[in-house]
Amino acid sequence: MLQNTGKLAGCTLFITGASRGIGKAIALKAARDGANIVIAAKTAEPHPKLPGTIYTAAQEVEAAGGKALPCVVDIRDEKQVGDAIQKAVDTFGGIDILVNNASAISLTGTLETPMKKVDLMLGINLRGTYLTSKLIIPHLLKSRSPHILNLSPPLNLNPVWFKNHTAYTMAKYGMSMCVLGMAEEFRGQIAVNALWPRTAIQTAAMDMLGGEGVGKQCRTADIMADAAYAILSQPKDYTGHFLVDEDVLKEQGVQDFDPYAVQPGHPLLPDFFLDEAPETLVQQMEQHGATPAFKPPPSSSSATPPSSGPIESTFGVIRGVINEDVVKSTQGVYQFDLSGEHGGVWFLDLKSGSGSAGQGQPPVKPDVVMAMDSNDFSKMFSGKLKPTMAFMTGKLRIKGDMTLAIKLEKLMNRMSKAKL
């Protein structure tokens, strides 16, 4: 685990949603340096289902060595936010760091999401983050080491992360877009970054979403606190980054991640918006005894047997032309996220042995993810649609190593000669 260095001693952190979970963990990490913590959250009275209040969190901050200022704040309310900021400045003399942690979540489809829930998510995640940042920035500009850290994901535009919960993704990506814009707007003046967990974190929200048994597949909030501490210890020119907790800590020299696990040695559940598809997350939850409160609707491909259809025919030809020479010259693993009439996930492993291809997730993390309509996929591998043209016209979306994407054209040429 990452040791404290004292770099945040005397700094004032304004943390939204800091009464519990990741926000409180970040507060306690900074408190061990002797930092001042403004706990800006709504919970002033004990909640029947959720642990902690702003006052119990303040007691823990003081016990850890910091100074605490608990403030009742609904970040959708401009006056409450402004009053809390002014109280922080009057108490501590300024604000150095803003952590936008407060968030609302509802993993429901468009027809199942009431507008009240849509307004809540947009109001807290997007508007609340923007509002709090806007009102605190004048004070950050006076700091010697100003930071804004949003707990939000990389902007992964794979449609798989929109189709089951469009409203939540829009709201959460709104926080990420604040990073994208403000980092550039205040470059050289304020460091603005995003942080997201590699795996699920055990919080009240995760317990709600994952159901009974999900905890053992999680890491504790300490890993996010350590990663946040490392980021907030950087100079203000360290900006515009979309960071993942595990990667941050590896750069800091951390090699053993077992101490962060709720149950060391147990398989961990990847978090949303990275590489694992929602369907895969549900399968992993259930495989290890969890009962997820959400389930993506079955994909349209579920009615089509994996051994039939034009996509399977295409992959039959692919399996016929790949060999050790192709693998040696390519060295890449591809994932194809297909939509439309014959939608589904397929893979092509040109990195190990004599190669393999088929339906489902690749055996290892893909180097390239290609998303497109299933009919265009068939045309592309039969030589009727050039990948370059598909990409330029928006029919093909590519995430990952573009060099490997170009190499795939050679395989397509061989398939054309095979008279697909």
C-alpha positions as CSV (number, residue, x, y, z in Angstrom):
1,M,0.0,0.0,0.0
2,L,1.1,3.6,-0.6
3,Q,2.7,5.3,2.3
4,N,1.9,8.9,3.2
5,T,4.7,11.4,2.4
6,G,3.3,14.6,4.2
7,K,2.8,16.4,0.9
8,L,-0.8,17.3,1.7
9,A,0.1,18.7,5.1
10,G,-1.8,22.0,5.6
11,C,-3.7,21.7,2.4
12,T,-7.5,22.2,2.4
13,L,-9.5,19.6,0.5
14,F,-13.2,20.1,-0.4
15,I,-14.6,16.6,-0.9
16,T,-18.2,16.1,-2.0
17,G,-20.0,13.0,-0.8
18,A,-17.3,12.5,1.9
19,S,-19.5,11.0,4.6
20,R,-18.9,7.5,3.5
21,G,-17.2,5.2,0.9
22,I,-14.5,6.4,-1.5
23,G,-14.9,10.1,-0.5
24,K,-14.4,9.4,3.2
25,A,-11.4,7.1,2.4
26,I,-9.7,9.9,0.4
27,A,-10.5,12.3,3.3
28,L,-8.8,10.0,5.8
29,K,-5.8,9.5,3.6
30,A,-5.2,13.2,3.4
31,A,-6.0,13.7,7.1
32,R,-3.0,11.5,8.0
33,D,-0.8,14.2,6.5
34,G,-2.5,16.8,8.6
35,A,-4.7,18.2,5.9
36,N,-7.9,20.2,6.4
37,I,-11.0,18.4,5.1
38,V,-14.3,20.0,4.2
39,I,-16.9,17.2,4.3
40,A,-19.6,18.3,1.9
41,A,-22.4,15.8,1.9
42,K,-26.2,15.6,2.6
43,T,-26.3,13.1,5.5
44,A,-26.5,15.0,8.7
45,E,-28.7,12.4,10.5
46,P,-28.0,8.6,10.6
47,H,-29.5,6.8,7.6
48,P,-31.5,3.6,8.2
49,K,-29.6,1.8,5.4
50,L,-26.4,3.8,4.8
51,P,-23.4,4.1,7.2
52,G,-22.1,7.4,8.5
53,T,-22.9,11.1,8.6
54,I,-20.9,14.2,8.0
55,Y,-20.3,14.4,11.7
56,T,-19.1,10.8,12.2
57,A,-16.8,11.3,9.2
58,A,-15.5,14.5,10.8
59,Q,-14.6,12.6,14.0
60,E,-12.7,10.1,12.0
61,V,-10.8,12.8,10.1
62,E,-9.8,14.5,13.4
63,A,-8.7,11.1,14.9
64,A,-6.5,10.5,11.8
65,G,-4.7,13.8,12.4
66,G,-6.5,16.2,10.2
67,K,-8.9,19.1,10.8
68,A,-12.5,18.7,9.7
69,L,-15.3,21.0,8.7
70,P,-18.6,19.1,8.2
71,C,-21.1,21.0,5.9
72,V,-24.6,19.9,5.0
73,V,-24.5,20.3,1.2
74,D,-26.8,19.2,-1.6
75,I,-24.5,19.9,-4.6
76,R,-27.6,20.6,-6.8
77,D,-28.2,23.7,-4.6
78,E,-26.1,26.7,-5.6
79,K,-26.6,28.5,-2.4
80,Q,-25.7,25.5,-0.2
81,V,-22.5,24.9,-2.3
82,G,-21.6,28.6,-2.2
83,D,-22.2,28.9,1.6
84,A,-20.0,25.8,2.3
85,I,-17.2,27.1,0.1
86,Q,-17.3,30.5,1.9
87,K,-17.3,28.7,5.3
88,A,-14.3,26.7,4.2
89,V,-12.4,29.8,3.1
90,D,-13.3,31.6,6.4
91,T,-12.2,28.6,8.5
92,F,-9.0,27.5,6.7
93,G,-8.0,30.6,4.7
94,G,-8.5,29.1,1.2
95,I,-9.1,25.9,-0.7
96,D,-6.4,23.9,-2.5
97,I,-8.1,20.8,-3.8
98,L,-11.6,19.8,-4.9
99,V,-12.6,16.2,-5.1
100,N,-15.8,15.7,-7.0
101,N,-16.9,12.4,-5.6
102,A,-20.7,12.7,-5.1
103,S,-22.6,10.7,-7.6
104,A,-26.1,9.1,-8.2
105,I,-26.6,5.8,-10.1
106,S,-29.5,4.0,-11.7
107,L,-28.6,1.2,-14.1
108,T,-31.9,1.2,-16.0
109,G,-32.9,1.4,-19.6
110,T,-34.5,4.4,-21.2
111,L,-38.1,3.2,-20.8
112,E,-37.5,2.0,-17.2
113,T,-35.9,5.2,-16.0
114,P,-38.3,7.8,-14.5
115,M,-37.4,11.4,-15.3
116,K,-37.1,12.0,-11.6
117,K,-34.1,9.6,-11.6
118,V,-32.7,11.2,-14.8
119,D,-32.9,14.6,-13.2
120,L,-31.2,13.3,-10.1
121,M,-28.3,11.8,-11.9
122,L,-27.8,14.7,-14.2
123,G,-28.3,17.1,-11.3
124,I,-25.7,15.5,-9.1
125,N,-23.2,13.9,-11.4
126,L,-23.0,16.5,-14.2
127,R,-24.5,19.8,-12.9
128,G,-23.3,19.3,-9.3
129,T,-19.7,18.7,-10.5
130,Y,-19.8,21.6,-12.9
131,L,-21.3,23.9,-10.3
132,T,-19.0,23.0,-7.4
133,S,-16.0,23.3,-9.8
134,K,-17.1,26.7,-11.1
135,L,-17.6,28.2,-7.6
136,I,-14.3,26.8,-6.2
137,I,-12.0,27.6,-9.2
138,P,-11.5,31.3,-8.1
139,H,-10.1,30.0,-4.8
140,L,-8.0,27.3,-6.5
141,L,-6.4,29.9,-8.7
142,K,-4.9,31.4,-5.5
143,S,-3.4,28.1,-4.3
144,R,0.2,27.0,-4.9
145,S,-0.8,23.5,-5.7
146,P,-4.4,23.5,-7.0
147,H,-6.2,20.3,-8.1
148,I,-9.6,19.2,-9.2
149,L,-10.1,15.4,-9.2
150,N,-13.3,13.9,-10.6
151,L,-14.2,10.3,-9.8
152,S,-15.3,9.5,-13.3
153,P,-14.4,7.1,-16.0
154,P,-12.4,7.4,-19.2
155,L,-14.6,8.5,-22.1
156,N,-15.1,5.0,-23.7
157,L,-17.6,5.5,-26.5
158,N,-18.2,1.9,-27.1
159,P,-22.1,1.7,-27.4
160,V,-22.1,-1.3,-25.1
161,W,-21.7,1.2,-22.2
162,F,-24.7,3.2,-23.3
163,K,-27.3,0.7,-24.4
164,N,-28.4,-0.6,-21.0
165,H,-28.3,2.6,-18.9
166,T,-28.0,5.6,-21.3
167,A,-29.0,8.2,-18.6
168,Y,-26.4,7.0,-16.1
169,T,-23.7,7.0,-18.7
170,M,-24.6,10.4,-19.9
171,A,-24.5,11.8,-16.4
172,K,-21.2,10.0,-15.5
173,Y,-19.5,11.0,-18.7
174,G,-20.6,14.6,-18.0
175,M,-18.2,14.5,-15.1
176,S,-15.5,13.2,-17.4
177,M,-16.2,15.9,-20.0
178,C,-15.7,18.5,-17.2
179,V,-12.2,17.1,-16.9
180,L,-11.6,17.2,-20.6
181,G,-12.7,20.9,-20.9
182,M,-11.5,22.4,-17.7
183,A,-8.1,20.7,-17.9
184,E,-7.5,22.6,-21.2
185,E,-9.2,25.8,-20.1
186,F,-7.0,26.0,-16.9
187,R,-3.9,24.4,-18.2
188,G,-0.8,25.7,-16.4
189,Q,-3.1,27.1,-13.6
190,I,-5.0,24.1,-12.1
191,A,-4.4,20.3,-12.4
192,V,-7.7,18.7,-13.5
193,N,-7.8,14.9,-13.7
194,A,-10.2,11.9,-13.5
195,L,-9.8,8.7,-11.5
196,W,-11.6,5.4,-11.9
197,P,-11.2,2.0,-10.3
198,R,-9.9,-1.0,-12.3
199,T,-12.2,-3.3,-10.2
200,A,-15.4,-3.0,-8.2
201,I,-15.0,-1.2,-4.9
202,Q,-16.9,-2.3,-1.8
203,T,-19.2,0.6,-1.1
204,A,-22.9,1.0,-0.1
205,A,-23.7,1.5,-3.8
206,M,-21.8,-1.6,-4.8
207,D,-23.6,-3.7,-2.2
208,M,-26.9,-2.4,-3.6
209,L,-26.0,-3.2,-7.2
210,G,-24.2,-6.4,-6.7
211,G,-26.4,-7.9,-4.0
212,E,-25.4,-10.4,-1.5
213,G,-22.0,-12.0,-2.0
214,V,-20.5,-9.3,-4.2
215,G,-18.2,-8.0,-1.5
216,K,-15.6,-10.7,-1.8
217,Q,-15.1,-9.8,-5.5
218,C,-14.3,-6.2,-4.6
219,R,-11.3,-4.1,-3.4
220,T,-11.6,-1.7,-0.5
221,A,-11.9,2.1,-1.0
222,D,-8.3,2.3,0.3
223,I,-7.0,1.7,-3.3
224,M,-8.8,4.7,-4.6
225,A,-7.7,6.8,-1.7
226,D,-4.0,5.8,-2.3
227,A,-4.3,6.5,-6.0
228,A,-6.0,9.9,-5.3
229,Y,-3.3,10.8,-2.9
230,A,-0.6,10.0,-5.5
231,I,-2.4,12.2,-8.1
232,L,-3.0,15.1,-5.7
233,S,0.7,15.1,-4.7
234,Q,1.7,15.9,-8.3
235,P,2.5,19.5,-9.6
236,K,-0.3,21.5,-11.3
237,D,1.1,20.8,-14.7
238,Y,0.0,17.1,-14.3
239,T,-3.3,17.6,-15.9
240,G,-5.9,16.3,-18.4
241,H,-5.4,12.6,-17.5
242,F,-8.0,9.9,-17.2
243,L,-6.4,7.6,-14.7
244,V,-7.1,4.1,-13.4
245,D,-6.3,3.4,-9.7
246,E,-4.2,0.3,-10.3
247,D,-2.1,1.9,-13.1
248,V,-1.4,5.0,-10.9
249,L,-0.1,2.8,-8.0
250,K,2.0,0.7,-10.3
251,E,3.8,3.9,-11.4
252,Q,4.3,4.6,-7.7
253,G,6.1,1.3,-7.3
254,V,3.2,-0.7,-5.7
255,Q,3.4,-4.3,-6.7
256,D,1.3,-6.2,-4.2
257,F,-2.4,-5.4,-4.5
258,D,-3.7,-8.2,-2.2
259,P,-3.9,-5.9,0.8
260,Y,-6.5,-3.9,-1.1
261,A,-8.8,-6.9,-1.7
262,V,-11.7,-7.6,0.6
263,Q,-10.9,-11.3,0.3
264,P,-7.3,-11.7,-0.9
265,G,-6.9,-14.3,-3.6
266,H,-10.5,-14.2,-4.7
267,P,-11.2,-13.3,-8.4
268,L,-12.0,-9.6,-8.7
269,L,-14.9,-8.0,-10.6
270,P,-13.8,-5.5,-13.2
271,D,-15.6,-2.1,-13.0
272,F,-17.8,-0.5,-15.7
273,F,-16.6,1.5,-18.7
274,L,-13.2,-0.3,-19.1
275,D,-12.9,-3.5,-21.1
276,E,-15.4,-6.1,-19.8
277,A,-18.9,-6.0,-21.3
278,P,-21.9,-5.7,-18.9
279,E,-23.0,-9.3,-19.7
280,T,-19.6,-10.6,-18.6
281,L,-19.8,-8.7,-15.4
282,V,-23.1,-10.2,-14.5
283,Q,-21.8,-13.7,-15.3
284,Q,-18.8,-13.1,-13.0
285,M,-21.0,-11.9,-10.2
286,E,-23.2,-14.9,-10.4
287,Q,-20.4,-17.3,-10.8
288,H,-18.9,-16.2,-7.5
289,G,-22.2,-16.1,-5.5
290,A,-23.4,-12.6,-6.0
291,T,-27.0,-11.7,-6.9
292,P,-26.8,-8.6,-9.1
293,A,-29.7,-6.1,-8.8
294,F,-29.3,-5.2,-12.4
295,K,-29.1,-7.5,-15.5
296,P,-28.6,-6.2,-19.1
297,P,-31.4,-7.4,-21.4
298,P,-30.6,-10.4,-23.5
299,S,-28.9,-9.4,-26.7
300,S,-30.6,-9.9,-30.1
301,S,-28.0,-12.6,-30.9
302,S,-29.3,-14.9,-28.1
303,A,-32.0,-16.2,-30.4
304,T,-29.4,-17.2,-33.0
305,P,-27.5,-20.4,-32.3
306,P,-23.7,-19.7,-32.3
307,S,-23.2,-22.4,-35.0
308,S,-25.3,-20.7,-37.6
309,G,-25.6,-17.5,-39.6
310,P,-23.3,-15.4,-41.8
311,I,-21.0,-14.3,-38.9
312,E,-20.2,-17.9,-38.0
313,S,-19.6,-18.6,-41.7
314,T,-17.2,-15.7,-41.8
315,F,-15.3,-17.0,-38.8
316,G,-15.2,-20.5,-40.3
317,V,-13.2,-19.0,-43.2
318,I,-11.0,-17.0,-40.8
319,R,-10.2,-20.2,-38.9
320,G,-9.2,-21.8,-42.2
321,V,-6.7,-19.2,-43.2
322,I,-5.0,-18.4,-39.9
323,N,-1.8,-20.2,-39.0
324,E,1.5,-19.8,-37.0
325,D,2.9,-17.5,-39.7
326,V,-0.1,-15.2,-39.6
327,V,0.2,-15.2,-35.8
328,K,3.9,-14.5,-35.9
329,S,3.5,-11.5,-38.3
330,T,0.5,-10.0,-36.5
331,Q,0.8,-10.5,-32.7
332,G,-2.5,-9.1,-31.8
333,V,-5.8,-10.0,-30.1
334,Y,-9.0,-8.6,-31.6
335,Q,-12.5,-8.2,-30.2
336,F,-15.4,-7.5,-32.5
337,D,-18.5,-5.9,-31.0
338,L,-21.2,-6.4,-33.6
339,S,-24.6,-4.8,-33.7
340,G,-27.6,-5.2,-35.9
341,E,-29.2,-8.3,-37.3
342,H,-26.5,-10.7,-36.2
343,G,-25.1,-8.8,-33.2
344,G,-22.8,-10.4,-30.7
345,V,-19.2,-10.4,-29.4
346,W,-16.5,-12.3,-31.3
347,F,-12.8,-12.6,-31.1
348,L,-9.7,-13.3,-33.1
349,D,-6.5,-14.3,-31.3
350,L,-3.5,-13.8,-33.5
351,K,-1.0,-13.7,-30.6
352,S,-0.6,-17.3,-29.4
353,G,0.0,-20.7,-30.9
354,S,-1.5,-21.1,-34.4
355,G,-4.3,-18.6,-33.6
356,S,-7.9,-19.1,-32.7
357,A,-11.3,-17.4,-33.5
358,G,-14.8,-17.7,-32.3
359,Q,-17.8,-16.3,-30.5
360,G,-17.5,-14.6,-27.1
361,Q,-14.8,-12.6,-25.2
362,P,-11.2,-13.2,-26.2
363,P,-9.2,-15.4,-23.8
364,V,-7.0,-12.5,-22.9
365,K,-7.4,-8.7,-22.9
366,P,-7.8,-7.5,-26.5
367,D,-5.3,-5.2,-28.1
368,V,-7.9,-3.8,-30.5
369,V,-11.7,-3.6,-30.1
370,M,-13.7,-3.0,-33.3
371,A,-17.4,-2.1,-33.2
372,M,-19.6,-2.1,-36.3
373,D,-22.8,-3.5,-37.8
374,S,-22.8,-7.2,-38.4
375,N,-23.6,-6.8,-42.1
376,D,-20.7,-4.4,-42.6
377,F,-18.5,-6.9,-40.8
378,S,-19.3,-9.6,-43.4
379,K,-18.7,-7.1,-46.2
380,M,-15.4,-6.1,-44.8
381,F,-14.0,-9.6,-44.5
382,S,-15.3,-10.6,-47.9
383,G,-13.4,-7.7,-49.5
384,K,-16.5,-5.7,-50.4
385,L,-15.8,-2.9,-47.8
386,K,-12.3,-1.6,-47.1
387,P,-11.6,-1.1,-43.4
388,T,-10.1,2.3,-44.1
389,M,-13.3,3.4,-45.9
390,A,-15.5,1.9,-43.1
391,F,-13.5,3.8,-40.5
392,M,-13.6,7.1,-42.4
393,T,-17.3,6.9,-43.0
394,G,-18.1,6.0,-39.3
395,K,-19.2,2.5,-40.0
396,L,-16.2,1.1,-38.1
397,R,-15.2,2.3,-34.6
398,I,-11.7,1.3,-33.4
399,K,-10.3,1.4,-29.9
400,G,-6.8,0.3,-29.3
401,D,-3.6,-0.2,-31.4
402,M,-4.3,1.2,-34.8
403,T,-1.2,-0.5,-36.2
404,L,-2.7,-3.9,-35.5
405,A,-6.0,-2.7,-37.1
406,I,-4.0,-2.0,-40.3
407,K,-2.4,-5.4,-40.1
408,L,-5.8,-7.1,-40.1
409,E,-6.2,-5.9,-43.7
410,K,-3.6,-8.5,-44.8
411,L,-5.8,-11.2,-43.4
412,M,-8.8,-9.8,-45.1
413,N,-7.0,-10.0,-48.4
414,R,-6.2,-13.6,-47.9
415,M,-9.8,-14.3,-47.1
416,S,-10.9,-12.6,-50.3
417,K,-8.7,-15.0,-52.2
418,A,-10.3,-17.8,-50.2
419,K,-13.6,-16.8,-51.9
420,L,-15.6,-16.0,-48.8
